Amino acid sequence: MGIPILSSYTAKIQDQQSVNYEHTRDNMDFCDLDDKYCESQVVLLPVEPYLVHAYWDVTSNDIEKAKQRLGDDYGQSQAVLRFYDVTNIIYDGTNAHGFFDVDIDLQAKDWYVNLWSPDKSYFVDLGFKTGDDFCLSLARSSVAKTPCAWPAPKADEYYMLVAEDAENGLSKIKFPEEPIPDDLIEAGEAEVEAEIRKVEPLKEKKRPDEDKSVRTVDLPKSIQAQFGERTDFDLTEMSEKGLALGISSEYIPSTQRKNDSADCV
Amino acid sequence: MEKGYLAIVLHAHLPFVRHPEHVDSLEENWVFEAITDTYIPLLFVLDGLVKDGIDFRLTLSITPTLASMLADPFLQSRYLSRLERLIELGKKEIKRTRYHHEFNILALLYHKHLRQVRRAFLNRYNLNLVKAFKRLQELGKLEIIAGAATHGYLPLLSVNTSAVRSQIRVGIKNYQQIFDQNPKGFWLPECGYYPGVDEFLSREGIRYTILETHGITRAESRPKYGVYAPIYCPSGVAAFGRDPESSKQVWSSIEGYPGDYDYREFYRDIAYDLDLDYIKPYIHRDGIRVDTGFKYFRITGKNNHKEVYIPKRADRKAELHAENFMFNREKQIECLASVMNRKPIIVAPYDAELFGHWWFEGPAWLNYLIRKIDSEQKTFRLITLSEYLEEYPVNQASTPSISSWGYKGFHETWLNGTNDWIYRQLHQGAQFMERLATDHPRAEGLTLRALNQAARELLLAQASDWAFMINSGADYGAQRTKTHLLRLGRLTKEIEARRIDEGRLSMIESQDNIFPQIDYRSYNN
């Protein structure tokens, strides 16, 4: 991400600015300001295709309730994040593709979880697990989607015409295939005509009963492309190959630091 | 007739760093340097092109935070006094280097540039650069696109829909007020996309946005043309993808033009080289050395040995690099056009501040490039993204993939072990705002003021810049996040207790004076 000005200055601020800011992570807790509104919660955020972050808050009330519910088992119970895989489905309470548990330390209040598969949708339950797999849920997150790590396979394409509609904002019309642009057709027709004109003098030599429809004129290349048989240039593959993720953020034009200055003016 | 198009998109952004409470502010200096190094030189280039009748198109994103600062009289006046001081330093430098011809030439050059900048800032642009860009838009050469209110990183704010909606809505309202028209395009902060964010854009009448390459190539249904044609999101918003090839040529630290040895070295500024006694009046009041812009060396090579900067040689290099860039685009477009059923579009987005600030010769490069595209080739034309959509209103429909233009291409820069703690607070802050908006559907008087200020504080806390800076180890980012969240927290408490401290409210209103027209009700779900 760009911000070249900032990236140049963050280093400088670090080097030189000796301002002390007293705030710490802890004294920023809004619950201190307003605890009557704080509830147990767990929030799941994707980081990249194979990593998610979860943070949570558990009220002391809810801990007490859990202790009562679990009774003697509380001491042996393990706090877990239960991940439900709900990729491409609308969860109805029973239809998750599956689940897995990640043991956590409840006091940590946040956790990073490595995943083995990208392009998934998960939600988590924060709860307690006892030996016999009972999971007492304290809070549930909303669904978080992890990013894709590669292009989708080739499949049918759909097209859309989007136009301004004075009454309803944008109007959208779907097409099953890409329409051939007018200029391409016109250019093609012009080329065909030119070709026809070129071969016209030959017509005199042909028999008059010759079927005109079999006249062989090569279609111009631009038109040929629409009728298959073209070299398979995969532009998505090409774009992916050129991709160096996050290239802008690595921009540092020179390794020189100002305090290394040797030859002053 | 041309075979394809090139769309250069410059993203101009700085976070809101207005500090009237400090006599001298390190952060305000970011704005001042960007004005002198980037925004005014860019305007010089564009004005020159218009004057010479060159037909060109350029897309420019000016974020609401930057636009607000450029239009702010307090910062304008501080900028002028900073400029005066630097012009005075220029005079001293001319005298000091009088026996060193090669340095003297540079001192004279900087002094001249600073005086030109001052003259233009005062007379031609009447202190307000936003108006100068607006005029270029009205001439049809420049398409200015809107941005999120404070450059909030939307994928990580999306836990609260009101937060995303308000970032977008407030940003667009700000655009309409400044530019007297509706924006066609929208710059997603850090190119951060998640499926669904386009719905918010569509509802505000936005036609297109720009994504990092893999946002397009990894779309739900594979795009036939890669990044060389836009795709339509389900909402109907068009998503254009960044071309990796042209990006690399400018951005890459290894292959990129800006690292050329003939170009000016960014890090060698006299502020760090000269005696403190001499330089003291021109750096931060507390003796913290900040850039003066007087930089006398060229990059020279990989190690610390630096040789004197030779402007003519660097200018020649900028011209060569412009030719090289143009040649590569011609070849690229010829190849693409031969395999596509339509004219390809190459989308090349860059941070505006790269041009002139980091890459001193960047504006000259752009100037050469645009002029050469106009007169020395016929393969492609410059285009704006909305013009491309006018020509090709039918595009493939697909859902782009979660992506950003940050390190590794996803959310890691803004969410990692250094800065993850901010999200708990930011999400809770948004909940506070939702609750306030629901509980006060028709506030008036002091409560209205407090509610609107609370909305400003939440927006200011959400800037992606703070997470970025915390990630880079700068305290300032953490301090800003906390300051605004604490102000929001306190205002929430005061509003709910119906005990608003008017004196304190006036104080923060005058400091955080962004978005005077804000309406807190955008948080009402």
Interface residues (C-beta under 8 A of the other chain):
Chain A: M1 G2 I3 P4 I5 L6 S7 S8 Y9 T10 A11 K12 I13 Q14 Q16 Q17 V19 Y21 H23 R25 M28 F30 L33 D34 Y37 V43 L45 P46 V47 E48 P49 L51 H53 Y55 D57 D110 Y112 S142 K145 T146 P147 C148 A149 W150 P151 A152 P153 K154 A155 D156 E157 Y158 Y159 M160 L161 V162 A163 E164 G169 L170 K172 K174 F175 E178 P179 I180 P181 L184 K221 A225 Q226 R230 T231 F233 D234 L235 T236 E237 M238 S239 E240 G242 L243 A244 L245 G246 I247 S248 S249 E250 Y251 I252 P253 S254 T255 Q256 R257 K258 N259 D260 S261 A262 D263 C264 V265
Chain B: H11 H13 L14 P15 L26 W30 E33 A34 R96 T97 H100 F103 P155 L156 V159 E190 C191 Y194 P195 S202 R203 G205 R207 E212 T213 H214 I216 T217 R218 A219 E220 S221 R222 P223 K224 Y225 G226 V227 Y228 Y232 S235 G236 A238 G241 D243 P244 E245 S247 K248 W251 S252 S253 G256 P258 G259 Y263 E265 F266 Y267 R268 D269 I270 A271 Y272 D273 L274 I288 R289 V290 Y296 I299 K302 N304 H305 K306 L336 S338 V339 M340 N341 R342 Y350 D351 E353 L354 H357 W358 W359 L389 Y392 P393 V394 N395 Q396 A397 S398 S401 I402 S403 S404 W405 G406 Y407 K408 G409 F410 H411 E412 T413 L415 N416 G417 D420 W421 Y423 R424 Q425 H427 Q428 G429 Q431 F432 R435 S464 D465 F468 M469 S472 G473 A474 D475 Y476 G477 A478 Q479 K482 L485 L486 G489 R490 T492 K493
